Amino acid sequence: MDFNGLNMNLGNISKLSNAKTRSITAENVYGEKGKAGMAEVSDSPQQEVTKIGQKWQNNSCARDLGIKWKVRPCISLEKESTTTIMDIDGPACIQHIWITIDNKRFRDLIMRIYWDGEETPSVESPIGDFFCNGFNTRTNVLALPINVNPTGGLNCYFPMPFRKHAKITIENRSPENIDGFFYAINYTLTEIPEDEAYFHAQFRRTNPLTYKQDYVIIDNIKGKGHFVGTYMAWQQNNTGWWGEGEIKFFMDGDGEFPTICGTGTEDYFGGAWCFADTFSAPFMGYPLGVKGGAKQGDRHGLYRFHIMDPIRFEEDLKVTMQAIGWRSEGRYLPMQDDISSVAYWYQAEPHNAFPELPDRDYCEVI
């Protein structure tokens, strides 16, 4: 259904709308009408760049051409600091986010999104993991809401409606400045119906997982909403098949036992019988993996998006994944692997504050 241009698809793309399309890039940091591509080759920053707090940098390749000629296509992220890339008033809806950056910094760059002036973020994740690219490794992804294309084009199509304000920041945790951060945020100015929920995403990492303990993908979600996706970056600390564990959804007052219990890790991510091959499909995939075996140190990337089958909850939600392999005599082995994840969901605000994001050393890919 189309809410004045909020959600478009092939079924309603021909429908007229009063929504107004805008786009934020380094060439137009506030997405203002008729103000894109105005940067000049100058040591003096644009007023808008100063206002948003970004470091001024122009493209010397345009020195013979000047204004209008790709003077500021990207920005620099100063070391151990946070840069704002979006700061606008609503009502509006983000429809597409595109980013590209050197993949060796995928875990060092933390993206946070704040809705309607809240002090705590509704989205907090390393950029790589948010775009289903853990381990600082570029992997093509052909999912419906997340596309990663050659070579390292990171795309998100989750609609993100907001009513009052949206702010997106990028924290550079590395000890050096990062040049060449390219981004585009396409959105529409439009009214937001009362039943539209806010987008959330949260990163977690446990290394190593405690013996006989389930991995927690998300916990302490309070309110009404629907869970729409899981990405996992899984590194083995044991040899052998690793994907026997069950995913569990505890919702709306569940105690020891969940309402939903899966049949196996590869089953939840849409595969079967130990993933004989990698794949990337619209709603589920195993784009990063090891064919023909599973040994200590092997790395696996998996995603499942509940676009057609969202997990709806009324009051609360907790999601866990067991880490189970095989040991001698045909017995299950509770594993102690290095597991990271991103959970994606929508809910009514306000949301509970996330657990504190682990420091750079704990999140480091090693």
C-alpha positions as CSV (number, residue, x, y, z in Angstrom):
1,M,0.0,0.0,0.0
2,D,1.2,3.5,-0.8
3,F,1.0,6.1,2.0
4,N,1.4,9.3,0.0
5,G,4.7,8.0,-1.5
6,L,6.0,6.4,1.6
7,N,6.2,2.8,0.3
8,M,6.5,2.2,-3.4
9,N,6.7,-1.1,-5.3
10,L,5.9,-2.3,-8.8
11,G,2.3,-2.7,-7.9
12,N,1.8,1.0,-7.2
13,I,4.8,2.8,-8.8
14,S,2.5,4.4,-11.4
15,K,0.4,6.1,-8.7
16,L,0.7,9.9,-8.3
17,S,1.8,11.3,-4.9
18,N,2.3,14.6,-3.1
19,A,5.5,13.3,-1.5
20,K,8.7,15.3,-2.2
21,T,11.9,13.4,-3.1
22,R,15.2,14.6,-1.6
23,S,18.8,13.2,-1.4
24,I,21.6,13.9,1.0
25,T,25.2,13.5,-0.2
26,A,28.5,15.4,0.5
27,E,27.4,17.7,-2.4
28,N,24.2,18.6,-0.5
29,V,24.5,17.8,3.2
30,Y,21.0,18.8,4.2
31,G,19.3,17.6,1.0
32,E,17.9,21.1,0.3
33,K,16.0,21.9,-2.9
34,G,18.1,23.4,-5.6
35,K,21.3,23.4,-3.5
36,A,23.2,20.4,-4.7
37,G,26.5,20.5,-6.4
38,M,27.3,24.1,-5.1
39,A,30.8,23.3,-3.6
40,E,33.7,25.4,-4.8
41,V,37.4,24.5,-5.1
42,S,38.3,26.6,-2.1
43,D,40.1,26.5,1.3
44,S,36.9,28.1,2.8
45,P,34.2,25.6,3.7
46,Q,30.6,25.9,2.7
47,Q,28.3,27.3,5.4
48,E,26.2,24.1,5.4
49,V,29.3,21.9,5.9
50,T,30.4,24.0,8.9
51,K,26.9,23.9,10.3
52,I,26.7,20.1,10.2
53,G,30.2,19.8,11.6
54,Q,31.9,17.9,8.9
55,K,35.5,18.3,8.0
56,W,36.0,20.5,4.9
57,Q,37.6,18.8,1.9
58,N,37.3,19.5,-1.8
59,N,38.4,17.6,-4.8
60,S,41.6,18.9,-6.3
61,C,40.8,17.0,-9.5
62,A,38.1,19.6,-10.2
63,R,40.5,22.5,-9.9
64,D,40.4,23.2,-13.7
65,L,36.6,23.0,-13.8
66,G,35.4,24.5,-10.5
67,I,31.8,24.6,-9.2
68,K,29.3,22.0,-10.5
69,W,32.1,19.6,-11.4
70,K,32.3,17.0,-8.7
71,V,34.0,19.3,-6.2
72,R,32.9,17.4,-3.0
73,P,31.8,13.9,-3.8
74,C,32.9,12.4,-0.5
75,I,34.0,13.3,3.0
76,S,36.8,12.5,5.5
77,L,36.2,10.9,8.8
78,E,38.6,12.2,11.5
79,K,40.2,9.6,13.7
80,E,38.5,8.6,17.0
81,S,35.6,11.1,16.4
82,T,32.0,11.1,15.2
83,T,30.7,12.7,12.0
84,T,27.1,13.6,11.3
85,I,25.9,12.7,7.8
86,M,22.1,13.4,8.2
87,D,20.3,15.9,10.4
88,I,16.9,16.9,9.2
89,D,13.3,17.5,10.3
90,G,10.4,15.4,9.3
91,P,7.9,14.0,8.7
92,A,9.7,12.0,6.2
93,C,10.9,8.5,5.3
94,I,14.4,7.3,4.4
95,Q,14.0,5.0,1.4
96,H,17.6,4.1,0.4
97,I,21.0,4.4,1.9
98,W,24.2,3.8,-0.2
99,I,27.7,3.9,1.3
100,T,31.1,2.8,0.1
101,I,34.4,2.7,2.1
102,D,37.5,0.6,2.3
103,N,36.4,-2.8,3.7
104,K,39.3,-3.0,6.1
105,R,37.4,-0.4,8.2
106,F,34.0,-2.2,8.2
107,R,34.2,-2.9,11.9
108,D,35.9,0.4,12.8
109,L,33.0,2.6,11.5
110,I,29.9,2.6,13.8
111,M,26.6,3.8,12.2
112,R,24.0,5.2,14.6
113,I,20.5,6.5,13.8
114,Y,18.4,8.6,16.2
115,W,14.7,9.2,15.7
116,D,12.7,12.3,16.8
117,G,15.4,13.7,19.1
118,E,16.0,10.7,21.3
119,E,19.2,10.5,23.2
120,T,19.9,6.8,22.6
121,P,20.2,5.4,19.1
122,S,17.6,3.1,17.5
123,V,20.3,1.8,15.1
124,E,23.8,1.0,16.3
125,S,26.1,-1.3,14.3
126,P,29.5,-1.5,12.6
127,I,28.8,-0.5,8.9
128,G,30.1,-3.9,7.6
129,D,27.8,-6.0,9.8
130,F,24.8,-3.8,9.2
131,F,25.2,-4.5,5.5
132,C,25.7,-8.2,6.0
133,N,29.5,-8.0,5.5
134,G,31.2,-9.1,8.7
135,F,34.9,-9.9,9.2
136,N,36.0,-6.8,7.2
137,T,35.4,-8.9,4.1
138,R,33.5,-7.7,1.0
139,T,30.8,-10.2,0.0
140,N,28.2,-9.6,-2.6
141,V,24.6,-9.8,-1.2
142,L,21.5,-10.0,-3.3
143,A,18.8,-9.7,-0.6
144,L,15.7,-7.5,-1.0
145,P,16.5,-5.0,1.8
146,I,20.3,-5.2,1.7
147,N,22.3,-5.2,-1.6
148,V,26.1,-5.3,-1.7
149,N,27.4,-5.0,-5.2
150,P,30.8,-4.9,-6.9
151,T,33.0,-3.6,-5.6
152,G,31.8,-2.8,-2.1
153,G,28.6,-0.8,-2.9
154,L,26.6,-1.0,0.4
155,N,22.8,-0.5,-0.1
156,C,19.9,-0.6,2.3
157,Y,16.3,-0.5,1.2
158,F,14.6,-0.8,4.6
159,P,12.0,2.0,4.7
160,M,12.7,4.2,7.8
161,P,9.8,6.6,8.5
162,F,10.1,9.3,11.1
163,R,7.8,12.0,12.3
164,K,9.9,14.8,13.8
165,H,13.6,14.4,13.2
166,A,16.3,12.0,11.9
167,K,20.0,12.0,12.7
168,I,22.7,9.6,11.4
169,T,26.2,9.6,12.6
170,I,29.4,7.7,11.8
171,E,31.9,7.1,14.5
172,N,35.5,6.4,13.3
173,R,37.1,4.3,16.0
174,S,40.3,3.8,14.2
175,P,43.5,5.7,15.1
176,E,43.8,7.3,11.7
177,N,41.7,9.6,9.5
178,I,39.7,7.9,6.8
179,D,39.4,9.6,3.5
180,G,37.0,8.6,0.7
181,F,33.8,8.0,2.7
182,F,31.0,8.2,0.0
183,Y,27.3,8.2,0.9
184,A,23.9,9.0,-0.5
185,I,20.7,9.0,1.6
186,N,17.5,9.2,-0.5
187,Y,14.3,10.1,1.3
188,T,10.8,11.5,0.8
189,L,9.1,14.3,2.7
190,T,5.7,13.0,3.4
191,E,3.1,12.5,6.2
192,I,3.6,9.4,8.3
193,P,0.4,7.5,9.3
194,E,0.0,6.6,13.0
195,D,0.5,2.9,12.4
196,E,4.0,3.3,10.9
197,A,6.7,1.9,13.3
198,Y,10.3,3.0,13.6
199,F,13.2,1.0,12.3
200,H,15.8,-0.5,14.7
201,A,19.0,-2.5,14.4
202,Q,21.4,-3.7,17.0
203,F,24.9,-5.3,16.8
204,R,26.2,-7.9,19.3
205,R,29.3,-10.0,19.6
206,T,30.3,-12.8,21.9
207,N,33.8,-14.2,21.7
208,P,34.0,-16.9,22.8
209,L,30.5,-18.1,23.5
210,T,30.2,-19.6,27.0
211,Y,30.0,-23.5,27.0
212,K,26.3,-24.6,27.0
213,Q,25.0,-21.1,26.7
214,D,22.8,-19.9,23.8
215,Y,23.9,-16.9,21.8
216,V,21.7,-13.9,22.4
217,I,20.8,-12.1,19.1
218,I,18.5,-9.6,20.9
219,D,16.9,-9.1,24.3
220,N,15.0,-6.6,26.3
221,I,12.8,-5.4,23.5
222,K,9.8,-3.8,25.0
223,G,6.7,-2.5,23.2
224,K,4.8,-3.5,20.1
225,G,6.5,-4.3,16.9
226,H,7.8,-6.9,14.5
227,F,11.2,-8.6,14.0
228,V,12.3,-8.4,10.4
229,G,15.8,-9.9,10.1
230,T,19.0,-11.5,11.4
231,Y,22.5,-11.3,10.1
232,M,25.2,-13.5,11.7
233,A,29.0,-13.5,11.3
234,W,30.1,-16.8,12.7
235,Q,33.7,-18.0,13.2
236,Q,34.4,-21.5,14.3
237,N,36.5,-22.3,17.3
238,N,35.9,-26.1,16.8
239,T,36.4,-28.4,13.9
240,G,33.5,-30.0,12.1
241,W,29.9,-29.1,11.2
242,W,28.7,-26.2,13.3
243,G,25.1,-25.5,12.3
244,E,22.8,-27.8,14.4
245,G,21.6,-25.1,16.8
246,E,18.0,-23.9,17.0
247,I,16.8,-20.3,16.8
248,K,14.2,-19.4,19.5
249,F,11.8,-16.5,19.7
250,F,10.6,-15.7,23.2
251,M,7.7,-13.2,23.0
252,D,5.0,-11.6,25.1
253,G,5.8,-13.1,28.5
254,D,7.4,-16.4,27.5
255,G,9.4,-18.0,30.3
256,E,11.8,-20.9,30.0
257,F,10.3,-22.1,26.7
258,P,9.7,-20.0,23.5
259,T,6.8,-19.7,21.3
260,I,8.9,-20.3,18.1
261,C,11.7,-22.8,18.0
262,G,13.6,-23.6,14.8
263,T,15.0,-26.9,13.6
264,G,18.6,-26.0,12.9
265,T,20.9,-23.1,12.0
266,E,21.1,-23.7,8.2
267,D,17.4,-24.4,8.2
268,Y,16.6,-21.0,9.7
269,F,18.8,-19.3,7.0
270,G,17.0,-21.1,4.2
271,G,19.5,-23.9,3.5
272,A,19.7,-27.6,4.3
273,W,22.1,-30.4,4.9
274,C,25.2,-28.5,5.9
275,F,25.2,-25.8,3.1
276,A,27.0,-27.7,0.3
277,D,27.4,-24.3,-1.4
278,T,27.1,-20.6,-0.8
279,F,24.0,-18.6,-2.1
280,S,22.4,-15.2,-1.9
281,A,18.6,-14.9,-2.4
282,P,16.0,-12.1,-1.8
283,F,15.1,-13.1,1.8
284,M,17.8,-15.5,3.0
285,G,21.4,-16.4,2.2
286,Y,24.8,-17.9,3.1
287,P,27.0,-15.6,1.0
288,L,30.2,-16.2,2.9
289,G,31.2,-19.7,3.7
290,V,33.5,-22.7,3.2
291,K,32.7,-25.4,0.7
292,G,33.6,-29.0,1.3
293,G,34.3,-28.9,5.0
294,A,34.4,-27.0,8.3
295,K,37.5,-26.5,10.3
296,Q,38.7,-24.4,13.2
297,G,38.9,-20.7,12.1
298,D,36.4,-21.0,9.2
299,R,34.2,-18.0,8.8
300,H,30.5,-17.9,7.8
301,G,28.1,-15.1,6.9
302,L,24.3,-15.7,7.0
303,Y,21.2,-13.6,6.7
304,R,17.4,-14.1,7.0
305,F,15.0,-11.3,6.4
306,H,11.4,-11.8,7.5
307,I,9.9,-9.5,4.8
308,M,7.0,-11.9,3.9
309,D,6.8,-13.4,7.4
310,P,7.6,-10.8,10.1
311,I,7.7,-12.0,13.7
312,R,5.1,-9.9,15.5
313,F,5.1,-9.2,19.2
314,E,2.8,-7.2,21.4
315,E,4.9,-6.6,24.6
316,D,8.4,-8.0,24.5
317,L,10.9,-10.0,22.5
318,K,14.1,-12.0,23.0
319,V,15.8,-14.0,20.2
320,T,18.5,-16.6,20.7
321,M,20.5,-19.0,18.6
322,Q,22.1,-22.2,19.9
323,A,25.6,-23.1,18.8
324,I,25.7,-26.8,18.3
325,G,28.1,-29.1,16.4
326,W,29.0,-32.8,16.7
327,R,31.3,-34.6,19.0
328,S,32.3,-38.3,19.4
329,E,29.7,-41.2,19.4
330,G,27.2,-39.1,17.5
331,R,26.6,-36.6,20.3
332,Y,25.9,-32.9,20.1
333,L,28.7,-30.5,21.0
334,P,27.8,-27.2,22.6
335,M,30.3,-24.9,20.8
336,Q,32.3,-21.9,22.1
337,D,32.5,-20.0,18.8
338,D,33.1,-16.3,18.0
339,I,29.7,-15.0,17.0
340,S,28.5,-11.6,15.9
341,S,25.0,-10.5,14.8
342,V,22.8,-7.7,13.7
343,A,19.1,-7.8,14.6
344,Y,16.6,-5.8,12.5
345,W,13.1,-4.9,13.7
346,Y,10.4,-2.2,13.8
347,Q,8.6,-1.0,16.9
348,A,6.7,1.8,18.4
349,E,8.8,4.3,20.3
350,P,10.1,4.8,22.9
351,H,12.6,1.9,22.9
352,N,14.8,0.5,25.7
353,A,18.4,1.7,25.6
354,F,20.7,-0.8,24.0
355,P,23.5,-2.5,26.0
356,E,26.7,-0.5,25.7
357,L,28.6,-1.3,22.5
358,P,31.8,-3.2,23.2
359,D,35.0,-1.2,22.7
360,R,37.1,-1.4,19.5
361,D,39.4,-4.1,20.7
362,Y,36.5,-6.4,21.7
363,C,34.8,-5.9,18.3
364,E,38.1,-6.3,16.3
365,V,38.2,-9.0,13.7
366,I,41.1,-11.3,14.7
